[in-house]
Amino acid sequence: MIPLLFASFLFVGAYGCGVPPIQPSITRVVNGVDARPYSWPWQISLQYLRDTEWRHTCGGSLIATNWVMTAAHCIDKSKTYRVYVGKYNLVVEEPGSYAIAAEKLIVNEKWNPIFVALGNDIALVKLSEHVTLSDHIQLGCIPPAGSILPNDYPCYITGWGRLYTNGPIADKLQQALMPVVDHAICSQPDWWGPAIRTTMVCAGGDGIVAGCNGDSGGPLNCRNSDGVWEVHGIASFVSGLGCNYQKKPTVFTRVSAFNDWIDQQMMNN
């Protein structure tokens, strides 16, 4: 066990986190667009087995060489899951991209699937083996505990979710600019009201771009002052009225509210 862990730390040290070798194409375009291939290398596709076919269900972020962070509502412990790393196009075989079985599913103990607005929509997936980091497979950075971004801070959602309400899921990884909506605004009565808790972060809400089914569990990527990308959010829910609805921004689990929980689960498992 010790040599394996040591090897993992060497990989992390060599590559760090949040600085992709293939830089994302960052624009002010508000609509979702095809991402530059492999420019969000911590993005994973969480897939489940249905009959004999693997199906994409959620996104997620690779945060250690054998750990993935996703949303609690993405996990059904009666199902068999795998994680696809280094993926860009879901329907094409890609060199350097491969699937790894999920060894353990850990859902936050305070998550309540009946009352999503209570928060705690976070889960970890332990992989059955360590990934080998590469230009296409890298780790996402966890922001410092308690970090809260100011209103209108530019972040990007990434995922293979539906291209529009009730539409098809994307083949190629999508990205979209989604500025942060701070808690004071997002919790106003004509926005999300009391459904928004301080352990959540809102982004978008312009009625043009939002997360949608299939984006769940995926990252809200925000670049810090040092130029390093951090995963500040885990896509949690959108309005029941549709994916793109004004004053109903996509709601994310605020990662920086769960640093201690993440550390504890990774150490104990």
C-alpha positions as a Markdown table, in Angstrom:
| # | Residue | x | y | z |
|---|---|---|---|---|
| 1 | Met | 0.0 | 0.0 | 0.0 |
| 2 | Ile | 2.7 | 2.5 | 0.9 |
| 3 | Pro | 4.6 | 2.2 | -2.5 |
| 4 | Leu | 1.3 | 2.7 | -4.3 |
| 5 | Leu | 0.4 | 5.8 | -2.3 |
| 6 | Phe | 3.9 | 7.1 | -2.8 |
| 7 | Ala | 3.6 | 6.6 | -6.6 |
| 8 | Ser | 0.3 | 8.5 | -6.5 |
| 9 | Phe | 1.8 | 11.5 | -4.8 |
| 10 | Leu | 4.6 | 11.5 | -7.3 |
| 11 | Phe | 2.1 | 11.8 | -10.1 |
| 12 | Val | 0.2 | 14.6 | -8.3 |
| 13 | Gly | 3.5 | 16.4 | -7.7 |
| 14 | Ala | 4.5 | 16.1 | -11.4 |
| 15 | Tyr | 1.2 | 17.5 | -12.7 |
| 16 | Gly | -0.3 | 19.5 | -9.9 |
| 17 | Cys | -4.0 | 20.4 | -10.3 |
| 18 | Gly | -6.1 | 22.9 | -12.2 |
| 19 | Val | -3.5 | 23.8 | -14.9 |
| 20 | Pro | -4.5 | 21.9 | -18.0 |
| 21 | Pro | -1.7 | 21.4 | -20.6 |
| 22 | Ile | -4.3 | 22.0 | -23.2 |
| 23 | Gln | -5.8 | 25.4 | -22.2 |
| 24 | Pro | -9.5 | 25.9 | -22.5 |
| 25 | Ser | -10.8 | 28.2 | -25.1 |
| 26 | Ile | -12.2 | 31.0 | -22.9 |
| 27 | Thr | -14.7 | 33.3 | -24.6 |
| 28 | Arg | -17.5 | 35.6 | -23.4 |
| 29 | Val | -20.0 | 33.6 | -25.5 |
| 30 | Val | -23.1 | 33.0 | -23.3 |
| 31 | Asn | -24.4 | 30.0 | -25.2 |
| 32 | Gly | -22.9 | 26.5 | -24.7 |
| 33 | Val | -20.2 | 25.6 | -27.2 |
| 34 | Asp | -18.0 | 22.6 | -27.9 |
| 35 | Ala | -15.1 | 22.7 | -25.5 |
| 36 | Arg | -11.6 | 22.5 | -26.9 |
| 37 | Pro | -10.8 | 18.7 | -26.8 |
| 38 | Tyr | -9.3 | 17.6 | -23.5 |
| 39 | Ser | -9.0 | 21.1 | -22.1 |
| 40 | Trp | -11.0 | 20.2 | -18.9 |
| 41 | Pro | -9.0 | 17.1 | -18.1 |
| 42 | Trp | -10.5 | 16.5 | -14.6 |
| 43 | Gln | -14.0 | 16.2 | -16.2 |
| 44 | Ile | -15.2 | 12.6 | -16.1 |
| 45 | Ser | -18.3 | 10.8 | -17.4 |
| 46 | Leu | -20.1 | 8.7 | -14.7 |
| 47 | Gln | -21.8 | 5.8 | -16.4 |
| 48 | Tyr | -24.1 | 3.0 | -15.3 |
| 49 | Leu | -24.8 | -0.4 | -16.7 |
| 50 | Arg | -28.2 | -1.0 | -18.1 |
| 51 | Asp | -28.8 | -4.4 | -19.6 |
| 52 | Thr | -25.5 | -4.8 | -21.5 |
| 53 | Glu | -25.0 | -1.2 | -22.3 |
| 54 | Trp | -23.1 | 1.6 | -20.4 |
| 55 | Arg | -24.9 | 4.9 | -20.3 |
| 56 | His | -23.7 | 8.3 | -19.4 |
| 57 | Thr | -25.7 | 9.6 | -16.4 |
| 58 | Cys | -23.7 | 12.4 | -14.7 |
| 59 | Gly | -20.5 | 14.4 | -14.8 |
| 60 | Gly | -17.9 | 14.5 | -12.1 |
| 61 | Ser | -14.4 | 15.7 | -11.2 |
| 62 | Leu | -11.2 | 13.7 | -10.7 |
| 63 | Ile | -9.8 | 15.1 | -7.5 |
| 64 | Ala | -7.2 | 12.4 | -6.7 |
| 65 | Thr | -5.8 | 9.5 | -8.8 |
| 66 | Asn | -8.4 | 7.2 | -7.4 |
| 67 | Trp | -11.2 | 9.5 | -6.3 |
| 68 | Val | -14.0 | 11.3 | -8.2 |
| 69 | Met | -16.3 | 13.9 | -6.8 |
| 70 | Thr | -19.9 | 14.1 | -8.0 |
| 71 | Ala | -23.5 | 14.8 | -6.8 |
| 72 | Ala | -25.2 | 12.6 | -4.3 |
| 73 | His | -28.4 | 12.5 | -6.5 |
| 74 | Cys | -26.3 | 10.8 | -9.3 |
| 75 | Ile | -25.7 | 7.7 | -7.1 |
| 76 | Asp | -28.0 | 4.7 | -6.8 |
| 77 | Lys | -26.2 | 2.0 | -4.9 |
| 78 | Ser | -28.3 | -0.7 | -6.6 |
| 79 | Lys | -26.6 | 0.1 | -9.9 |
| 80 | Thr | -23.2 | -0.7 | -11.3 |
| 81 | Tyr | -21.0 | 2.3 | -12.2 |
| 82 | Arg | -17.8 | 3.0 | -14.0 |
| 83 | Val | -15.9 | 6.2 | -14.6 |
| 84 | Tyr | -14.6 | 7.3 | -18.0 |
| 85 | Val | -11.5 | 9.5 | -17.7 |
| 86 | Gly | -9.8 | 11.4 | -20.5 |
| 87 | Lys | -13.0 | 11.6 | -22.5 |
| 88 | Tyr | -14.1 | 14.3 | -24.9 |
| 89 | Asn | -16.5 | 12.6 | -27.4 |
| 90 | Leu | -18.8 | 10.1 | -25.8 |
| 91 | Val | -19.5 | 8.2 | -29.0 |
| 92 | Val | -16.0 | 7.9 | -30.4 |
| 93 | Glu | -13.1 | 5.7 | -29.3 |
| 94 | Glu | -10.3 | 8.0 | -28.1 |
| 95 | Pro | -6.6 | 7.2 | -27.5 |
| 96 | Gly | -5.7 | 7.6 | -23.9 |
| 97 | Ser | -9.3 | 7.5 | -22.7 |
| 98 | Tyr | -10.5 | 4.6 | -20.6 |
| 99 | Ala | -13.0 | 3.3 | -18.1 |
| 100 | Ile | -12.4 | 2.3 | -14.5 |
| 101 | Ala | -14.8 | 0.4 | -12.3 |
| 102 | Ala | -16.2 | 2.1 | -9.3 |
| 103 | Glu | -15.0 | 0.3 | -6.1 |
| 104 | Lys | -16.9 | 2.3 | -3.5 |
| 105 | Leu | -19.8 | 4.8 | -3.5 |
| 106 | Ile | -19.9 | 7.3 | -0.6 |
| 107 | Val | -22.9 | 9.6 | -0.4 |
| 108 | Asn | -23.0 | 12.4 | 2.1 |
| 109 | Glu | -24.8 | 11.1 | 5.2 |
| 110 | Lys | -27.0 | 14.3 | 5.4 |
| 111 | Trp | -28.2 | 14.0 | 1.8 |
| 112 | Asn | -32.0 | 13.6 | 1.6 |
| 113 | Pro | -33.2 | 12.7 | -1.9 |
| 114 | Ile | -36.8 | 13.8 | -1.1 |
| 115 | Phe | -35.7 | 17.3 | -0.1 |
| 116 | Val | -33.0 | 18.3 | -2.6 |
| 117 | Ala | -33.2 | 21.9 | -1.3 |
| 118 | Leu | -31.8 | 20.8 | 2.1 |
| 119 | Gly | -28.4 | 20.6 | 0.3 |
| 120 | Asn | -25.5 | 18.2 | 1.0 |
| 121 | Asp | -25.7 | 17.0 | -2.7 |
| 122 | Ile | -22.2 | 15.6 | -2.8 |
| 123 | Ala | -20.8 | 12.1 | -3.2 |
| 124 | Leu | -17.4 | 10.5 | -3.7 |
| 125 | Val | -16.6 | 7.5 | -6.0 |
| 126 | Lys | -13.5 | 5.5 | -5.1 |
| 127 | Leu | -12.0 | 3.9 | -8.2 |
| 128 | Ser | -10.8 | 0.3 | -8.3 |
| 129 | Glu | -7.4 | 1.4 | -9.5 |
| 130 | His | -5.3 | 4.6 | -9.7 |
| 131 | Val | -5.4 | 6.5 | -13.0 |
| 132 | Thr | -2.2 | 7.5 | -14.8 |
| 133 | Leu | -2.2 | 11.2 | -15.2 |
| 134 | Ser | -1.4 | 12.6 | -18.7 |
| 135 | Asp | -2.1 | 15.6 | -20.8 |
| 136 | His | -5.7 | 14.4 | -21.2 |
| 137 | Ile | -6.2 | 13.2 | -17.6 |
| 138 | Gln | -5.5 | 15.6 | -14.7 |
| 139 | Leu | -6.8 | 16.5 | -11.3 |
| 140 | Gly | -9.2 | 19.2 | -10.4 |
| 141 | Cys | -8.3 | 21.5 | -7.5 |
| 142 | Ile | -10.5 | 21.9 | -4.5 |
| 143 | Pro | -10.8 | 25.5 | -3.4 |
| 144 | Pro | -9.7 | 26.6 | 0.1 |
| 145 | Ala | -12.3 | 25.9 | 2.8 |
| 146 | Gly | -14.9 | 28.6 | 3.1 |
| 147 | Ser | -14.1 | 30.2 | -0.2 |
| 148 | Ile | -17.1 | 32.3 | -1.5 |
| 149 | Leu | -16.8 | 34.0 | -4.9 |
| 150 | Pro | -18.3 | 37.5 | -5.4 |
| 151 | Asn | -21.3 | 38.2 | -7.6 |
| 152 | Asp | -20.7 | 38.0 | -11.3 |
| 153 | Tyr | -17.4 | 36.1 | -11.0 |
| 154 | Pro | -16.8 | 34.3 | -14.3 |
| 155 | Cys | -17.0 | 30.5 | -14.1 |
| 156 | Tyr | -17.6 | 27.8 | -16.6 |
| 157 | Ile | -19.9 | 24.8 | -16.4 |
| 158 | Thr | -18.8 | 21.7 | -18.4 |
| 159 | Gly | -20.6 | 18.5 | -19.2 |
| 160 | Trp | -22.4 | 16.3 | -21.7 |
| 161 | Gly | -25.9 | 17.3 | -20.5 |
| 162 | Arg | -28.9 | 17.9 | -22.7 |
| 163 | Leu | -28.4 | 20.7 | -25.2 |
| 164 | Tyr | -31.8 | 22.1 | -24.3 |
| 165 | Thr | -34.9 | 21.2 | -22.2 |
| 166 | Asn | -35.9 | 17.6 | -23.2 |
| 167 | Gly | -33.3 | 17.6 | -26.0 |
| 168 | Pro | -30.5 | 15.1 | -26.7 |
| 169 | Ile | -27.4 | 14.8 | -24.6 |
| 170 | Ala | -24.2 | 16.2 | -26.2 |
| 171 | Asp | -21.7 | 13.9 | -27.9 |
| 172 | Lys | -18.8 | 16.4 | -27.4 |
| 173 | Leu | -18.0 | 18.0 | -24.1 |
| 174 | Gln | -19.7 | 21.3 | -23.8 |
| 175 | Gln | -18.7 | 24.4 | -21.9 |
| 176 | Ala | -20.6 | 27.6 | -21.1 |
| 177 | Leu | -19.8 | 30.8 | -19.3 |
| 178 | Met | -21.9 | 31.0 | -16.1 |
| 179 | Pro | -21.2 | 34.0 | -13.8 |
| 180 | Val | -21.8 | 33.5 | -10.1 |
| 181 | Val | -25.0 | 34.9 | -8.6 |
| 182 | Asp | -24.2 | 35.6 | -5.0 |
| 183 | His | -26.4 | 34.3 | -2.1 |
| 184 | Ala | -28.0 | 37.7 | -1.4 |
| 185 | Ile | -29.4 | 37.8 | -4.9 |
| 186 | Cys | -30.1 | 34.1 | -5.5 |
| 187 | Ser | -32.1 | 33.9 | -2.3 |
| 188 | Gln | -34.4 | 36.8 | -3.1 |
| 189 | Pro | -38.1 | 35.8 | -3.4 |
| 190 | Asp | -38.3 | 36.3 | -7.2 |
| 191 | Trp | -35.1 | 34.2 | -7.7 |
| 192 | Trp | -34.8 | 30.9 | -5.7 |
| 193 | Gly | -35.9 | 32.3 | -2.4 |
| 194 | Pro | -35.3 | 30.2 | 0.8 |
| 195 | Ala | -34.5 | 27.1 | -1.2 |
| 196 | Ile | -30.9 | 28.4 | -1.5 |
| 197 | Arg | -28.6 | 27.7 | 1.4 |
| 198 | Thr | -25.2 | 29.0 | 2.2 |
| 199 | Thr | -23.7 | 25.6 | 1.3 |
| 200 | Met | -24.8 | 26.2 | -2.3 |
| 201 | Val | -23.6 | 28.5 | -5.1 |
| 202 | Cys | -25.8 | 29.8 | -7.9 |
| 203 | Ala | -24.5 | 30.5 | -11.4 |
| 204 | Gly | -26.2 | 31.8 | -14.6 |
| 205 | Gly | -29.9 | 32.7 | -14.4 |
| 206 | Asp | -30.0 | 34.9 | -17.5 |
| 207 | Gly | -32.5 | 32.6 | -19.3 |
| 208 | Ile | -30.0 | 31.8 | -22.0 |
| 209 | Val | -27.6 | 29.2 | -20.6 |
| 210 | Ala | -27.9 | 26.7 | -17.8 |
| 211 | Gly | -27.0 | 23.3 | -16.7 |
| 212 | Cys | -29.4 | 20.5 | -17.8 |
| 213 | Asn | -30.0 | 16.8 | -17.3 |
| 214 | Gly | -26.7 | 14.9 | -17.7 |
| 215 | Asp | -24.6 | 17.9 | -16.4 |
| 216 | Ser | -25.4 | 16.9 | -12.9 |
| 217 | Gly | -22.4 | 16.1 | -10.7 |
| 218 | Gly | -20.1 | 18.0 | -13.0 |
| 219 | Pro | -17.9 | 21.0 | -12.1 |
| 220 | Leu | -18.4 | 24.7 | -11.9 |
| 221 | Asn | -14.8 | 25.7 | -13.0 |
| 222 | Cys | -13.5 | 29.1 | -11.7 |
| 223 | Arg | -10.0 | 30.4 | -12.3 |
| 224 | Asn | -8.3 | 32.0 | -9.3 |
| 225 | Ser | -5.9 | 35.0 | -9.2 |
| 226 | Asp | -2.9 | 32.7 | -9.8 |
| 227 | Gly | -4.5 | 31.3 | -13.0 |
| 228 | Val | -5.3 | 27.9 | -11.5 |
| 229 | Trp | -8.8 | 26.4 | -12.1 |
| 230 | Glu | -10.7 | 25.3 | -9.1 |
| 231 | Val | -13.9 | 23.3 | -8.9 |
| 232 | His | -16.1 | 25.6 | -6.8 |
| 233 | Gly | -19.4 | 23.8 | -7.6 |
| 234 | Ile | -21.0 | 20.4 | -8.2 |
| 235 | Ala | -24.1 | 20.7 | -10.5 |
| 236 | Ser | -27.1 | 20.0 | -8.3 |
| 237 | Phe | -30.5 | 21.2 | -9.7 |
| 238 | Val | -32.2 | 23.5 | -12.1 |
| 239 | Ser | -35.8 | 24.9 | -12.2 |
| 240 | Gly | -38.6 | 22.4 | -12.8 |
| 241 | Leu | -39.8 | 24.9 | -15.4 |
| 242 | Gly | -36.9 | 24.0 | -17.7 |
| 243 | Cys | -33.1 | 24.2 | -18.0 |
| 244 | Asn | -32.9 | 27.8 | -19.2 |
| 245 | Tyr | -35.2 | 30.0 | -17.1 |
| 246 | Gln | -34.6 | 33.6 | -16.1 |
| 247 | Lys | -33.9 | 34.2 | -12.4 |
| 248 | Lys | -33.6 | 30.5 | -11.8 |
| 249 | Pro | -29.8 | 29.9 | -12.1 |
| 250 | Thr | -28.3 | 26.5 | -11.9 |
| 251 | Val | -27.7 | 25.6 | -8.3 |
| 252 | Phe | -24.4 | 23.9 | -7.4 |
| 253 | Thr | -23.2 | 22.3 | -4.1 |
| 254 | Arg | -20.5 | 24.7 | -2.9 |
| 255 | Val | -17.4 | 22.5 | -2.7 |
| 256 | Ser | -15.6 | 24.8 | -0.2 |
| 257 | Ala | -18.3 | 24.0 | 2.4 |
| 258 | Phe | -17.3 | 20.3 | 2.4 |
| 259 | Asn | -13.5 | 20.3 | 2.5 |
| 260 | Asp | -13.4 | 18.5 | 5.9 |
| 261 | Trp | -16.0 | 15.9 | 4.7 |
| 262 | Ile | -14.0 | 15.2 | 1.6 |
| 263 | Asp | -10.7 | 14.9 | 3.4 |
| 264 | Gln | -12.3 | 12.6 | 6.1 |
| 265 | Gln | -13.9 | 10.2 | 3.6 |
| 266 | Met | -10.7 | 9.9 | 1.5 |
| 267 | Met | -8.6 | 9.2 | 4.6 |
| 268 | Asn | -11.1 | 6.7 | 6.1 |
| 269 | Asn | -11.7 | 4.8 | 2.9 |
